[in-house]
Amino acid sequence: QSSQSTTASQGQAAQSNAIEAAEAAHRRADRTIRLGCGEHPLPVGRLLALRPQLEEGGSAGFRIAFPDGSREVIAWIRGFEKKFTETYWLRSPIDLPRGARLQVDATGKCRVTLMMNKGISGPAPRTVP
């Protein structure tokens, strides 16, 4: 049993280290944008993370609408608790072409801060696992 728990602990530590390394790489944001609820045009760049600010118990859906008509849900937040406000780093950053828009549907008042990089490098990863 002890070898199984040691192996499990090592696996968890490796996963934790990999997550921390990915987050550190993503945190090189060189632009933050603060927006309210509704629909907003976005600058060209790479979306790395979002930090929602909702009313206590509020809910919100965050989507990117692309110029080709496709949409990508980037987050659904339900039962928001202000004491647990956090930044949600995307596993796969999303490259935003000219004409991309953020759509935020929320109950009550809301704001969101986006963390981005100004340029796009490489093909646009469109899925957020």
C-alpha positions in Angstrom: 0.0 0.0 0.0 2.8 2.4 0.8 4.3 2.1 -2.6 0.9 2.9 -4.2 0.5 6.0 -2.0 4.0 7.1 -2.8 3.4 6.6 -6.6 0.1 8.5 -6.3 1.8 11.4 -4.4 4.6 11.6 -7.0 2.0 11.7 -9.8 0.1 14.5 -8.0 3.3 16.4 -7.4 4.3 16.1 -11.1 0.9 17.2 -12.2 1.0 20.2 -9.8 4.4 21.2 -11.1 3.2 21.0 -14.7 0.2 23.2 -13.9 2.4 25.7 -12.1 4.8 25.8 -15.1 1.9 26.4 -17.5 0.4 29.1 -15.4 3.8 30.9 -15.1 4.2 30.8 -18.9 0.7 32.2 -19.4 1.1 34.9 -16.8 3.3 36.9 -19.2 0.3 39.0 -20.1 1.3 42.5 -21.4 -2.2 43.9 -21.5 -5.2 43.9 -19.2 -8.7 45.0 -20.4 -11.6 45.8 -18.1 -15.1 45.4 -19.5 -18.7 45.3 -18.2 -21.5 42.9 -19.1 -22.8 42.9 -22.7 -20.9 42.6 -26.0 -17.6 44.3 -26.6 -15.1 44.4 -29.5 -11.7 42.9 -28.6 -8.3 43.9 -29.8 -6.2 41.5 -31.9 -4.1 39.4 -29.5 -4.0 36.3 -27.4 -6.4 35.8 -24.6 -4.7 34.2 -21.6 -7.1 34.6 -18.7 -10.1 36.3 -17.2 -11.0 37.5 -13.8 -14.8 38.0 -13.3 -16.3 40.4 -10.7 -19.9 39.5 -10.1 -22.5 40.2 -7.5 -22.6 37.7 -4.6 -24.4 34.6 -5.8 -24.4 35.9 -9.4 -23.9 33.9 -12.6 -22.3 34.7 -15.9 -21.4 33.2 -19.2 -18.4 34.4 -21.2 -18.1 33.7 -24.9 -15.9 34.8 -27.8 -17.7 35.6 -31.1 -15.4 35.2 -34.0 -15.7 37.1 -37.3 -16.6 33.9 -39.2 -19.7 33.5 -37.0 -18.4 30.8 -34.7 -18.5 31.1 -31.0 -16.5 29.7 -28.2 -17.6 29.5 -24.5 -14.6 30.4 -22.3 -16.3 30.2 -18.9 -19.6 29.7 -17.1 -19.6 30.9 -13.5 -22.5 30.1 -11.2 -23.1 31.0 -7.6 -20.2 33.5 -7.5 -18.7 34.1 -4.0 -16.6 37.3 -3.7 -14.3 35.8 -1.1 -13.2 33.2 -3.7 -12.6 35.7 -6.6 -9.8 34.3 -8.7 -8.2 34.6 -12.1 -9.1 31.8 -14.5 -6.0 31.0 -16.7 -7.0 29.3 -20.0 -5.3 25.9 -20.5 -5.0 26.8 -24.2 -4.8 30.6 -24.9 -7.1 31.8 -27.6 -5.8 33.9 -30.5 -8.3 36.7 -31.3 -8.4 38.0 -34.9 -9.6 41.4 -35.9 -13.4 41.5 -35.4 -13.6 39.1 -32.4 -16.0 40.2 -29.7 -16.5 39.2 -26.1 -20.1 38.4 -25.1 -21.0 38.4 -21.4 -24.4 37.4 -20.2 -24.8 37.8 -16.4 -27.4 38.0 -13.7 -26.9 41.4 -12.0 -23.9 43.7 -12.4 -20.6 42.4 -13.6 -17.2 43.3 -14.8 -14.4 41.2 -16.2 -10.7 41.8 -16.5 -9.0 40.0 -19.5 -5.3 39.2 -19.5 -3.9 39.2 -23.0 -0.7 39.4 -25.1 -0.7 42.0 -27.8 0.5 39.8 -30.7 -0.5 36.5 -32.1 2.2 33.9 -32.6 1.3 30.7 -34.4 -2.0 29.1 -35.3 -5.0 30.1 -33.3 -5.9 27.4 -30.7 -9.7 27.6 -30.7 -10.7 25.0 -28.1 -10.5 25.4 -24.3 -10.4 22.0 -22.8 
